[in-house]
Every structure is written in structure tokens, then in C-alpha cells.
Amino acid sequence: MTSGAIHQVEALIRWQHPQRGVLPPDEFLPLAEESGLMKPLSQWVLNEAIRQCRAWGRDGIHLRVAVNLSMRDLQDTQLPQHIAGLLTAWGLDPVSLEVEVTETAIARDMGKTQQTLAELHRMGVRIAIDDFGTGYSSLAHLRQLPVDTVKIDKSFVQGLTKNENDTAIVRATIELGHNLGLHVVAEGVEDQMTWDALAALGCDLVQGYLISRPLPAAALQQWFSREVG
């Protein structure tokens, strides 16, 4: 927020359905979960995100890419080796990848999750807790896990300028994150007033429609060139 620089992107999945058009994830991810396709789908997303990040780098666009991991992903003991293989195959520096996990997913199996994330962190992959503040064991997670970033849930961010309780939660989260040496990202920033309030509170990074709506890779490359040009 202090420099105005574009720092990273988050990989989002959409289904280009031949009859129904673009489908959001909540319309097909439950089906993938029920049919046993979540693991191959997650592997495909990781591969595409890493491949695209490396391609942008070759074109002079240096961005970190964040990928969401599900509870099922975190319970896969082979996940760190799989990610290591993808990073090697595409020649991407591990620090250019960030994995996002929710507090809910972490809480399902803390022991296995801790082991998986520790292995990824040792490789150089960054770890972010997504939707921070919506779970039940936030402080315990921050203390036990190798976390680099906390992302404040948009439900608090979007009430920042309207609700004193949301303001207090956002302020406390930023201060807590900084005291623990973490980067703090605010999700769901849609207007300048919210940006200004977050800047005054010392938030590190923001994401949301104020900056850009989700874009396909080719369109994002054009948008980035305009923004930095």
C-alpha cells in the first residue's frame, strides 16, 4: 500500500461450460468433491498457476501467485513432493508461490496440516492463512504454523468504514500480524474510502475489485502492462 506496486495475484478457478457459460466454483467444486475429482483438479490448478507465473516472469512480469488449498489437499502427504516437482519442471523459484489455507481446513487435522505446511515452508513456498478471523483457533494457528501472511476476511474489511466492531477487528488483526512479523492482506477492497482506512491502519497489501476484477491470464498481462507503464 505504501508503494502502489502490484505485488501478486491469486489463482481463481472458473468453468467455461459449453452450454451454461462461466460457472463460479461454488457451482462445481462440491461435485468435484463428491465424485473424487478434487485431487486431480487441485493438481491441475497448481500446475497451471506455476506454469503461468513462470511464463509471466519470462515476459518481464514478476508476480507471486497464490493458490488455495483445500482440506483434502492438506491431508495429502504427497503434496509437498508434487509441488516440488512442478516448481522444478517449470523452473519457478519456490518463493514465487504462496499457498492459502483457511482456519477451518487447518483445524480438521492439525497434526497432518502442520507437517505438510512445514515441508512446503522449508522448500521456500510462502504460507498464508485465508479468511482470517472467521475460524475458532486463530491465535493457536499463528503460534504453531509456519505462516508468512494473514488475509483479513472481506466480511470485516467491507464493514471497516461502517461498523466500529469491524474497525476494531481489522485494527487488532493488523497489529497482531505485525507483532508476529507477518504480512497482512485485506481482502475485498472495493472503494477508495476502504483503501484509505486500511492505509491509515498500516495494512501491507490489499486485493479486491478496486484494483481489478478477476481476469484471464492474457488479459491480466495486458492490464499489468498498462498499470506499470
MARPA-353382 format. One record per residue (C-alpha): residue number from 1; residue in three letters; x, y, z. Coordinates in Angstrom, 1 decimal. Layout:
N
{n:NUM res:ALA X:X Y:Y Z:Z};
...
# end
This chain:
229
{n:1 res:MET X:0.0 Y:0.0 Z:0.0};
{n:2 res:THR X:2.9 Y:2.4 Z:0.6};
{n:3 res:SER X:4.4 Y:2.0 Z:-2.9};
{n:4 res:GLY X:1.3 Y:1.3 Z:-5.0};
{n:5 res:ALA X:3.2 Y:-1.6 Z:-6.6};
{n:6 res:ILE X:1.4 Y:-4.7 Z:-7.9};
{n:7 res:HIS X:2.8 Y:-7.5 Z:-5.8};
{n:8 res:GLN X:1.0 Y:-10.7 Z:-6.5};
{n:9 res:VAL X:-2.1 Y:-12.4 Z:-8.0};
{n:10 res:GLU X:-4.4 Y:-15.1 Z:-6.7};
{n:11 res:ALA X:-5.4 Y:-18.0 Z:-8.9};
{n:12 res:LEU X:-9.2 Y:-18.4 Z:-9.2};
{n:13 res:ILE X:-10.9 Y:-21.3 Z:-11.0};
{n:14 res:ARG X:-13.9 Y:-20.9 Z:-13.3};
{n:15 res:TRP X:-15.6 Y:-23.5 Z:-15.6};
{n:16 res:GLN X:-16.2 Y:-22.4 Z:-19.1};
{n:17 res:HIS X:-19.2 Y:-24.6 Z:-19.6};
{n:18 res:PRO X:-20.3 Y:-25.1 Z:-23.3};
{n:19 res:GLN X:-24.0 Y:-24.5 Z:-22.5};
{n:20 res:ARG X:-24.1 Y:-22.6 Z:-19.3};
{n:21 res:GLY X:-21.3 Y:-20.2 Z:-19.8};
{n:22 res:VAL X:-18.9 Y:-19.3 Z:-17.0};
{n:23 res:LEU X:-19.6 Y:-21.1 Z:-13.8};
{n:24 res:PRO X:-18.3 Y:-20.0 Z:-10.4};
{n:25 res:PRO X:-16.5 Y:-22.5 Z:-8.1};
{n:26 res:ASP X:-19.4 Y:-23.0 Z:-5.7};
{n:27 res:GLU X:-21.4 Y:-24.5 Z:-8.6};
{n:28 res:PHE X:-19.0 Y:-27.2 Z:-9.4};
{n:29 res:LEU X:-16.4 Y:-27.7 Z:-6.6};
{n:30 res:PRO X:-19.0 Y:-29.6 Z:-4.4};
{n:31 res:LEU X:-19.5 Y:-32.0 Z:-7.4};
{n:32 res:ALA X:-15.7 Y:-32.5 Z:-7.7};
{n:33 res:GLU X:-15.6 Y:-33.2 Z:-4.0};
{n:34 res:GLU X:-18.4 Y:-35.8 Z:-4.2};
{n:35 res:SER X:-17.0 Y:-37.5 Z:-7.3};
{n:36 res:GLY X:-13.4 Y:-37.8 Z:-6.1};
{n:37 res:LEU X:-12.1 Y:-35.3 Z:-8.6};
{n:38 res:MET X:-10.8 Y:-32.7 Z:-6.1};
{n:39 res:LYS X:-7.3 Y:-34.0 Z:-6.0};
{n:40 res:PRO X:-6.7 Y:-34.0 Z:-9.8};
{n:41 res:LEU X:-8.5 Y:-30.6 Z:-10.0};
{n:42 res:SER X:-6.2 Y:-29.2 Z:-7.4};
{n:43 res:GLN X:-3.1 Y:-30.6 Z:-9.1};
{n:44 res:TRP X:-4.3 Y:-29.1 Z:-12.4};
{n:45 res:VAL X:-4.7 Y:-25.7 Z:-10.8};
{n:46 res:LEU X:-1.3 Y:-25.8 Z:-9.2};
{n:47 res:ASN X:0.3 Y:-26.8 Z:-12.5};
{n:48 res:GLU X:-1.4 Y:-24.0 Z:-14.4};
{n:49 res:ALA X:-0.6 Y:-21.4 Z:-11.8};
{n:50 res:ILE X:3.0 Y:-22.3 Z:-11.6};
{n:51 res:ARG X:3.3 Y:-22.5 Z:-15.4};
{n:52 res:GLN X:1.7 Y:-19.2 Z:-15.9};
{n:53 res:CYS X:3.8 Y:-17.5 Z:-13.2};
{n:54 res:ARG X:6.9 Y:-18.7 Z:-14.9};
{n:55 res:ALA X:5.6 Y:-17.5 Z:-18.3};
{n:56 res:TRP X:4.9 Y:-14.1 Z:-16.9};
{n:57 res:GLY X:8.4 Y:-14.0 Z:-15.5};
{n:58 res:ARG X:9.9 Y:-14.7 Z:-18.9};
{n:59 res:ASP X:7.9 Y:-11.7 Z:-20.2};
{n:60 res:GLY X:9.3 Y:-9.5 Z:-17.5};
{n:61 res:ILE X:6.2 Y:-9.5 Z:-15.3};
{n:62 res:HIS X:7.4 Y:-10.6 Z:-11.9};
{n:63 res:LEU X:4.5 Y:-11.5 Z:-9.6};
{n:64 res:ARG X:4.0 Y:-14.1 Z:-6.9};
{n:65 res:VAL X:1.0 Y:-16.3 Z:-7.4};
{n:66 res:ALA X:-1.3 Y:-17.6 Z:-4.6};
{n:67 res:VAL X:-3.2 Y:-20.9 Z:-4.8};
{n:68 res:ASN X:-5.9 Y:-22.0 Z:-2.4};
{n:69 res:LEU X:-5.5 Y:-25.5 Z:-0.9};
{n:70 res:SER X:-8.5 Y:-27.5 Z:0.4};
{n:71 res:MET X:-8.8 Y:-29.6 Z:3.5};
{n:72 res:ARG X:-8.3 Y:-32.7 Z:1.3};
{n:73 res:ASP X:-5.1 Y:-31.2 Z:-0.2};
{n:74 res:LEU X:-3.6 Y:-30.6 Z:3.2};
{n:75 res:GLN X:-4.2 Y:-34.2 Z:4.2};
{n:76 res:ASP X:-2.3 Y:-35.5 Z:1.1};
{n:77 res:THR X:1.2 Y:-36.5 Z:2.4};
{n:78 res:GLN X:2.5 Y:-36.4 Z:-1.2};
{n:79 res:LEU X:1.5 Y:-32.8 Z:-1.8};
{n:80 res:PRO X:4.9 Y:-31.2 Z:-0.9};
{n:81 res:GLN X:6.7 Y:-33.6 Z:-3.3};
{n:82 res:HIS X:4.2 Y:-32.9 Z:-6.0};
{n:83 res:ILE X:4.6 Y:-29.1 Z:-5.7};
{n:84 res:ALA X:8.4 Y:-29.5 Z:-5.6};
{n:85 res:GLY X:8.2 Y:-31.5 Z:-8.8};
{n:86 res:LEU X:6.1 Y:-28.8 Z:-10.5};
{n:87 res:LEU X:8.4 Y:-26.0 Z:-9.4};
{n:88 res:THR X:11.4 Y:-27.9 Z:-10.8};
{n:89 res:ALA X:9.6 Y:-28.8 Z:-14.0};
{n:90 res:TRP X:8.7 Y:-25.2 Z:-14.8};
{n:91 res:GLY X:11.8 Y:-23.6 Z:-13.3};
{n:92 res:LEU X:9.9 Y:-21.4 Z:-10.8};
{n:93 res:ASP X:11.6 Y:-20.1 Z:-7.7};
{n:94 res:PRO X:9.6 Y:-21.5 Z:-4.7};
{n:95 res:VAL X:9.3 Y:-18.0 Z:-3.2};
{n:96 res:SER X:7.1 Y:-17.1 Z:-6.1};
{n:97 res:LEU X:4.4 Y:-19.5 Z:-4.9};
{n:98 res:GLU X:2.1 Y:-18.9 Z:-2.0};
{n:99 res:VAL X:-0.4 Y:-21.4 Z:-0.7};
{n:100 res:GLU X:-3.5 Y:-20.2 Z:1.1};
{n:101 res:VAL X:-5.3 Y:-22.3 Z:3.7};
{n:102 res:THR X:-8.3 Y:-21.5 Z:5.8};
{n:103 res:GLU X:-8.5 Y:-21.8 Z:9.5};
{n:104 res:THR X:-11.4 Y:-24.3 Z:9.1};
{n:105 res:ALA X:-9.2 Y:-26.6 Z:6.8};
{n:106 res:ILE X:-6.3 Y:-26.4 Z:9.3};
{n:107 res:ALA X:-8.5 Y:-27.3 Z:12.3};
{n:108 res:ARG X:-9.7 Y:-30.6 Z:10.7};
{n:109 res:ASP X:-6.3 Y:-32.3 Z:11.2};
{n:110 res:MET X:-3.8 Y:-30.0 Z:12.9};
{n:111 res:GLY X:-1.0 Y:-32.6 Z:13.0};
{n:112 res:LYS X:-1.0 Y:-33.6 Z:9.4};
{n:113 res:THR X:-1.6 Y:-30.0 Z:8.3};
{n:114 res:GLN X:1.3 Y:-28.8 Z:10.3};
{n:115 res:GLN X:3.6 Y:-31.4 Z:8.8};
{n:116 res:THR X:2.5 Y:-30.6 Z:5.2};
{n:117 res:LEU X:2.9 Y:-26.8 Z:5.6};
{n:118 res:ALA X:6.2 Y:-27.2 Z:7.4};
{n:119 res:GLU X:7.6 Y:-29.2 Z:4.4};
{n:120 res:LEU X:6.4 Y:-26.6 Z:2.0};
{n:121 res:HIS X:7.8 Y:-23.7 Z:4.1};
{n:122 res:ARG X:11.2 Y:-25.5 Z:4.2};
{n:123 res:MET X:11.1 Y:-25.6 Z:0.4};
{n:124 res:GLY X:10.7 Y:-21.8 Z:0.3};
{n:125 res:VAL X:7.0 Y:-21.7 Z:-0.5};
{n:126 res:ARG X:5.1 Y:-19.0 Z:1.4};
{n:127 res:ILE X:2.1 Y:-19.8 Z:3.6};
{n:128 res:ALA X:-1.0 Y:-17.6 Z:4.1};
{n:129 res:ILE X:-4.0 Y:-18.1 Z:6.3};
{n:130 res:ASP X:-7.0 Y:-17.1 Z:4.2};
{n:131 res:ASP X:-10.3 Y:-15.7 Z:5.6};
{n:132 res:PHE X:-8.6 Y:-14.9 Z:8.8};
{n:133 res:GLY X:-10.9 Y:-14.1 Z:11.7};
{n:134 res:THR X:-13.7 Y:-16.5 Z:10.6};
{n:135 res:GLY X:-12.3 Y:-19.6 Z:12.4};
{n:136 res:TYR X:-12.1 Y:-20.5 Z:16.0};
{n:137 res:SER X:-8.4 Y:-21.1 Z:16.8};
{n:138 res:SER X:-6.7 Y:-18.1 Z:15.1};
{n:139 res:LEU X:-4.1 Y:-17.4 Z:17.7};
{n:140 res:ALA X:-3.2 Y:-21.1 Z:18.2};
{n:141 res:HIS X:-2.7 Y:-21.5 Z:14.4};
{n:142 res:LEU X:-0.5 Y:-18.4 Z:14.2};
{n:143 res:ARG X:1.7 Y:-19.7 Z:17.0};
{n:144 res:GLN X:2.1 Y:-23.3 Z:15.8};
{n:145 res:LEU X:2.2 Y:-23.0 Z:12.0};
{n:146 res:PRO X:5.0 Y:-21.6 Z:9.7};
{n:147 res:VAL X:2.8 Y:-18.7 Z:8.5};
{n:148 res:ASP X:4.1 Y:-15.7 Z:6.4};
{n:149 res:THR X:0.8 Y:-13.9 Z:5.7};
{n:150 res:VAL X:-2.7 Y:-13.4 Z:7.2};
{n:151 res:LYS X:-5.5 Y:-12.3 Z:4.9};
{n:152 res:ILE X:-8.3 Y:-10.5 Z:6.7};
{n:153 res:ASP X:-11.7 Y:-11.8 Z:5.6};
{n:154 res:LYS X:-13.6 Y:-9.5 Z:3.4};
{n:155 res:SER X:-16.7 Y:-9.6 Z:5.7};
{n:156 res:PHE X:-14.7 Y:-7.4 Z:8.2};
{n:157 res:VAL X:-12.9 Y:-5.3 Z:5.5};
{n:158 res:GLN X:-16.2 Y:-4.3 Z:3.8};
{n:159 res:GLY X:-17.6 Y:-3.1 Z:7.1};
{n:160 res:LEU X:-14.5 Y:-1.2 Z:8.1};
{n:161 res:THR X:-15.9 Y:2.3 Z:7.4};
{n:162 res:LYS X:-19.4 Y:1.5 Z:8.6};
{n:163 res:ASN X:-19.1 Y:-0.6 Z:11.8};
{n:164 res:GLU X:-16.9 Y:0.1 Z:14.8};
{n:165 res:ASN X:-16.6 Y:-3.6 Z:15.7};
{n:166 res:ASP X:-15.3 Y:-4.4 Z:12.2};
{n:167 res:THR X:-12.8 Y:-1.5 Z:12.5};
{n:168 res:ALA X:-11.6 Y:-2.8 Z:15.9};
{n:169 res:ILE X:-11.2 Y:-6.3 Z:14.5};
{n:170 res:VAL X:-9.3 Y:-5.1 Z:11.4};
{n:171 res:ARG X:-7.0 Y:-2.9 Z:13.5};
{n:172 res:ALA X:-6.3 Y:-5.7 Z:16.0};
{n:173 res:THR X:-5.5 Y:-8.2 Z:13.2};
{n:174 res:ILE X:-3.1 Y:-5.8 Z:11.6};
{n:175 res:GLU X:-1.3 Y:-5.1 Z:14.9};
{n:176 res:LEU X:-1.2 Y:-8.8 Z:15.8};
{n:177 res:GLY X:0.2 Y:-9.7 Z:12.4};
{n:178 res:HIS X:2.9 Y:-7.1 Z:12.5};
{n:179 res:ASN X:3.8 Y:-8.0 Z:16.1};
{n:180 res:LEU X:4.3 Y:-11.6 Z:14.9};
{n:181 res:GLY X:6.4 Y:-10.5 Z:11.9};
{n:182 res:LEU X:3.7 Y:-11.3 Z:9.3};
{n:183 res:HIS X:2.4 Y:-9.6 Z:6.2};
{n:184 res:VAL X:-1.2 Y:-8.6 Z:6.4};
{n:185 res:VAL X:-3.5 Y:-8.6 Z:3.4};
{n:186 res:ALA X:-7.0 Y:-7.1 Z:3.4};
{n:187 res:GLU X:-9.5 Y:-8.9 Z:1.1};
{n:188 res:GLY X:-12.5 Y:-7.5 Z:-0.7};
{n:189 res:VAL X:-11.4 Y:-3.8 Z:-1.1};
{n:190 res:GLU X:-13.9 Y:-2.2 Z:-3.4};
{n:191 res:ASP X:-13.7 Y:1.6 Z:-2.8};
{n:192 res:GLN X:-11.2 Y:4.3 Z:-2.1};
{n:193 res:MET X:-12.6 Y:5.0 Z:1.3};
{n:194 res:THR X:-11.8 Y:1.5 Z:2.5};
{n:195 res:TRP X:-8.3 Y:1.7 Z:0.9};
{n:196 res:ASP X:-7.6 Y:5.0 Z:2.8};
{n:197 res:ALA X:-8.8 Y:3.5 Z:6.1};
{n:198 res:LEU X:-6.6 Y:0.4 Z:5.7};
{n:199 res:ALA X:-3.6 Y:2.6 Z:4.7};
{n:200 res:ALA X:-4.1 Y:4.6 Z:7.9};
{n:201 res:LEU X:-4.1 Y:1.4 Z:9.9};
{n:202 res:GLY X:-0.8 Y:0.3 Z:8.3};
{n:203 res:CYS X:-2.1 Y:-2.7 Z:6.3};
{n:204 res:ASP X:0.6 Y:-4.1 Z:4.0};
{n:205 res:LEU X:-1.3 Y:-5.3 Z:0.9};
{n:206 res:VAL X:-4.9 Y:-5.1 Z:-0.4};
{n:207 res:GLN X:-6.8 Y:-7.1 Z:-3.0};
{n:208 res:GLY X:-10.3 Y:-6.5 Z:-4.5};
{n:209 res:TYR X:-12.4 Y:-5.0 Z:-7.2};
{n:210 res:LEU X:-10.9 Y:-1.5 Z:-6.6};
{n:211 res:ILE X:-7.7 Y:-2.8 Z:-8.1};
{n:212 res:SER X:-9.1 Y:-5.2 Z:-10.7};
{n:213 res:ARG X:-11.9 Y:-7.8 Z:-11.2};
{n:214 res:PRO X:-10.7 Y:-11.3 Z:-11.9};
{n:215 res:LEU X:-9.1 Y:-11.6 Z:-15.4};
{n:216 res:PRO X:-7.9 Y:-14.4 Z:-17.7};
{n:217 res:ALA X:-4.1 Y:-14.7 Z:-17.9};
{n:218 res:ALA X:-3.8 Y:-12.9 Z:-21.2};
{n:219 res:ALA X:-6.0 Y:-10.0 Z:-20.2};
{n:220 res:LEU X:-4.1 Y:-9.7 Z:-16.9};
{n:221 res:GLN X:-0.9 Y:-9.4 Z:-18.7};
{n:222 res:GLN X:-2.3 Y:-6.5 Z:-20.8};
{n:223 res:TRP X:-3.7 Y:-4.9 Z:-17.6};
{n:224 res:PHE X:-0.4 Y:-5.2 Z:-15.8};
{n:225 res:SER X:1.5 Y:-3.6 Z:-18.7};
{n:226 res:ARG X:-0.9 Y:-0.6 Z:-18.7};
{n:227 res:GLU X:-0.7 Y:-0.3 Z:-14.9};
{n:228 res:VAL X:3.1 Y:-0.2 Z:-14.7};
{n:229 res:GLY X:3.5 Y:1.6 Z:-18.0};
# end
